[in-house]
Amino acid sequence: MGLREKKAQRNRERIVSEALALFGRNGYEQTTMESIAEAAELSPSTLYRYFPSKDLIVLQRFTDFSEQFARVFAEYSLDHPVDEALAEAIFAVLEVEDSRAAETLLVRSIIDEAPIARARLWDYLAEQQRQLGKLIARRLHLKESDLRVKLTAQLAIMIAGMAADQWRASGGKRSSRSTAEELMRLLQEQAIIIPHHARKQTKARRSARKI
């Protein structure tokens, strides 16, 4: 990473950190982009160059998580089975969320109350799933359109999301990793009900439906 990229990364991190502090003190709606620029010691034009809107500042952490998810999976899958690499990627993302408990809870509360940020979050999650699907397909030598690839990617994102939701619901008291491990165990033990379409029906069952 060059000096320019390092400076941009530092500025981006400072903006997010100062903005979240202002959101926590003054509220999301009451905080202006100008006040964020002042707190980050940047001109408004520089701030807008990094983040055109407040909701993009809030969602920066999710972008970081997405990048980390893909990075950990890509690195770990080189020497380990895909299922283990997916688990490590999930744990890595959840560990970051747990380590920033107050900040993570604040971001989530803002997203719950900000429709635009919430809509953008769904876009980020969809993109995260697509990127993970590409990596899984490459690792398994399958097409990205293969339903096994899509389902695997979506399931991994779902486990991470459910574990994070349970952690937030507990106010940061319940370990998100332990929830993720429990969800994986339930899937591995086939302890959940999977929708099943019975294509063939016995004559007796067809007759019973007509009554």
PyMOL commands that set and color helices and strands:
alter all, ss='L'
color gray80, all
select helices_A, chain A and resi 3-26+33-39+44-50+54-58+60-76+82-99+101-113+115-140+147-169+176-188+203-210
alter helices_A, ss='H'
color red, helices_A
deselect
rebuild
show_as cartoon
